[in-house]
Amino acid sequence: MADIKVYKRVNKGRTFIRVAATPKSTETRKLLRQFQAEVREFEKEWKATGAYRDAQKAKKKKKAAK
């Protein structure tokens, strides 16, 4: 059985999650790779939303105004 630890940190409205698992068995590594792939897919979907694009435009506009 694997010992899985999840570290969660929230900073300025953003959530950072780190997952560590021991021992480094092939089953554990497979689960971690699957988790990482799903997180990357989620990021792609989020960056495709209008809200994300609008936020990035506002960020650039605010930076240029300084």
Secondary structure, DSSP 8 states (H G I E B T S, - for coil): --EEEEEEEEETTEEEEEEEEES--HHHHHHHHHHHHHHHHHHHHHHTSHHHHHHHHHHHHHHHH-
